[in-house]
Amino acid sequence: MKIFITGASGYIGGTVADSLVKAGHQVTGLARNEASAEKLRKHGMAAVRGELGSHGVVRGAARAAEAVINCANADDPFVTAAILEGLAGSGKILLHTSGTSIVGDKVVGELSPRVVNEDTPYEPMPEKIQRVAIQRTVLAAAAQGVRSAVLCPPLIYGGGRGANPESIQVPTLIRQAVKSGIPRYVGAGENVWSTLHIEDLCQAYLRALEAAPAGSFFYLENGETSFKLIAESIGRLLGGKAAQGWSLDEAISQWGPMAVWFSLGGNSRVSADKARRMLGWKPKGAGLFEEIERGWYKRQLDAGAYAPR
């Protein structure tokens, strides 16, 4: 299948693209310059020159493809509009990437009992209203002849296979712990996020290409954990360092308000039963603590990837 993917130079997009190539698909990525294009070619992809703001390029690449996977900015309505214009009335596939921060909260460091599935009503925080509006536009495109689906992953971990091998949340926590000598969490650290290995995420895209109905939405996860437990695992990675909590102000001064509110300090708990049932998706990647203490993050630490800059 001819597939156009945005975000092919990123962590999720690059790894998904590599999986698509290895599965025998013809993959084209968006490259802003020749250096980026060369990196894509080294991973077996073709490259079309342009940026997310090059809406004519994006529209044309979408029109030329049999399927489009949007792994770029989930908050950009214009690139989504360009893709949909290129696919309108074609019956072709669009897989759009969102993220479970849309159902997150600002209960800093405390546990919420709420676990969301696709039938659970929710009111997104103001900062996530546009993202939710975009994904609703994608789903509504099913009525205009696009086989559209939205995949909504949680905290993603593990080593990527594209130009950018690192995720955001776990490396952020490890770098801070290496720099200060103290693994940290926000408040009591009892807040919980659903988690998913990057390889399992890739398998979800492959299954969605085959089986996702038009207008379908899927949360993705393979377990969950609290940020206190993540910090304690990082402590073991660093040779037995004791994890400690930070006040909200201390956490914001180190990580910034957006990271604290939407990545590290709140809850984001979802169920992926629908994806397992409808897509035949069977996640089986290594667990988060295994990757931290003995897997990808241990190898990265040993290679100096998290040394203070």
N, C-alpha and C positions, 0 to 999 in steps of 0.2 A: 504494500500500500504506500502511496505517496503521501507523506505527512509533513506539514509545516509546523514547526514548534517555535514559540517565542520563549525567551528566557533560557536559550540553549547554552549560554555561557555561565549560568547560575548553578547553584547547588542542586535544587530539585530538577530544573529543566535539563541540565547537563547530564544528570544521571538517568533521567527518563529517556532522553535522546539516545544515550549509549545503549540502553536496554532495547529500544526500538530498532536500532541498527543491528544489534546482535540477534534480534528476532526476525531479521530479513526484510525490514521495511526500508524504503528510500526516504531518508530524512533530510529536510532542509531547515537550517536555522537562520535567524536574523543576526547579522553581524554589523556592528557600527563602523568598523574599520578593517583594513587588511590583516592586521595582527589578530584580531578576533576571528576573522574568516579562516585564517590559517589554522587556528586552534580547533575550529569546528571540523575542518577537513582532516586533521590528524585523528579525529575521532570517527571518521567514516561518514561525515555529513557533507552535503552541499551547503553553500552559503549564499544568501541574498543580502546585498549591501543595503543597510538602512538602520534607522533607530525606531523605537516605539512610536515616536512622533512623526515618522514618515508614513502617514496613513495611506497614501497611494501605494507604496511598496507593500505594506502589510495587506491591504485589500487585494492586490494582485497576486501575492503569494498564497493567500487563502483561496482565491478563486482557482489557482492552478493545482491545488492539492486535493487529495481525496479525503483528507482529515486534517484538522487543526487542533493542536494542543497548546493552550495558553498557560504557560508557566511563568509569565512575567508579572508585572504589577497588577495585583488584584484590585487596586483602587483607582485604576485608570479607565474611565468610561469611554475615552476616545479610541484607544486601541481595540477595545472590545467592539465598539461600533464599527470600526473598519473591518474587523474580522467577519462580523455578521453581515455586513454589506457584501463581502466577497463570497459568502456562503448562501445567501438568501435564495430560497426556492430550489436549492440543488439536491436536497436529501443527504448532503454530506455530514460528516461527524465533526462536532466541536466538543472537546473536553476542556472545561474551564477550571482553573485552580483557585479555590478560596482558602479559608483557614478557620480553625475552630475558635479563634479569638472573637469571632462574630457572636459567640454565645458566652464569652467570658464575663467576669464580674470584677468589681473593684473591692472585694472583701479581702483586704491585704493580709496575707499570711494565715488566714483562717480557712477552715474546711467548709465547703458548701456541699450539702447532700444531693444537689440537683445534678442528674445525669440526663443529657438531652439525646433524643433520637429525631428522626426526620419528621415525626408527627407532633413533636413538642413545640408549642408556640413560644416565641421569645421576642423580647424587645431589645434590639442591639443598642449598645452604648452609642452616644452621639458620634464618637470618632469612627464608628463602624457602619453608620447608616449608608454611606455611599457604597461601600463594598457589598452590602446586602442588596442594595438597589441594582447594582451591576449584575449580580448573580441571578436576580429575578428577571432581568432583561434577557440574559442568556437562556434561562429556562423557558421564557415566553417565546423565544425564537423557534421552538418546536412547532408552533402554529404557523410559522412562515417557511416551513419546509427545511428546517435544519435539525439534524439528529443531535441535539445539544444535551449535555450533562454537566453537572458541577460536582467535582470531587473536593472534599473539605477535610484536609489532614490536620492533625494536632501537632504536638511537639515531635519533630522529626530528628532522628539521631543516626549515627553511623557515618562511615566514610563515603563521600560521593565519588563518582567516576568521571566527572566532567572537568572543565577547566577550574571550577571552584569546588574543592572537595569537602568544605566545612559548612555545617549548619550554623545556626545563630545561638540558640539558648544554651546548650551544653558548653560549647567553647567559650562563651562569655563568662560562665561561672568558673570554668577551669582557669582561664587567664587571670581572673581576679584572685583566685586562690593561690596560684603560683606567685603572683606579684606580692601579695600580702602575707602569705603563709597561713591564711585562715580561710577555709571554705565558708561561704556565707549563704544565708537565705533571708527572706524578708519576714519580719515579725516572728511569729511562732513557726513559720515554715510548714504549716499544716495544709496549705493550699495545694490542690491536686490538678494536674493536667493529664489528659490522655496522651499516650505516646505511641510511636510507630517507627520501625526501622525503615531507612530509606529504600532498601531492597524490596520490602513489602509494599511500599508506596508505588514503586515501579511496576510491580505485578498488578496492582490495582488499576493502573492506567492501561496495561495490556489487556486485562479482563474487560475494562470498560469499553475499549475499542471494539471488542467482539460482542458484548452483551448489554451495554447500557441502553435502555429505551430512551426515546426522545423525551426531553423534558424531565429527566430524572436527576435527583440530588442524593449524594451519598456522603455521610460522615465516615471517616476512616480512623481506626485505632487498633491496637493490639495490647491492651492493658493500660494501666495508669500508675502514677506515683506522686508522692508529695515532693516538694522542693527541699524539705529538710532531709529526706532520704537520699535525694540526689546529692546534696552537699556532703552528707556522710559518706557516700560512695566516692566522691572526689577526695575526701579526706583519706580514705584507704588507698586511693591511687597515689597520693602524695606521701605515703609512708606512715599513716596513722595520725594525721592532723585532725584536731577536734573541730567540728563545725559549730558556728555560732550565728545567732540571729542579728539582723540589723534593724534599726528603727526605719520607719518609712522615709524620714528625711535623710538618713545616712545612705539608704539604698538609692534614693533618687540622686543624691550628690555623686554617687559612683556610676550608676548605670543610666541615669536620665529618666524622666517621668514616663515616656512612652514604653520603654522596656519594662519598667517596674509594673505599670498598670496592665500591660497587654501581653507580657511574655513571662515574667518572673514572680509577680506578686499575687495574682488572682487565681481563680479556678476556671478550668475549661474542660469539662467532662462530657464525653459523648459515647454513644454506642454505635458500633459498626455492624450490627446484626443484619441490617438490610443489605449492605454490600456483600457480606458473606453469603447470604441467601440468594440474592438476585444475580450477582456476578460470578458466583462460584469461586470467590476469592478466599484463599487460605493463607493468611500471614504466618510466617514461621521463622522470621529473622531472629538473630541473637538479641537477648534482653538488654535493656539499657545499662544496667549495672555491670553486666558481662563486658559490654563494649567499653565502658569507662575504665574498669579495673584490669581487664586482660586483653582487650581488643583494640579497636581503632584509636581510641583516645590515649591508651597506654603507649601505642606505637608513635603517635604524634608527639606526646610528651617526651618520649625518649629521643625523638629526632629534633627536639628543640623548638617545635612549632608554637608552643605556648610561653616561650621565654619573654620576659618583659621587654617592651620595645622602647 
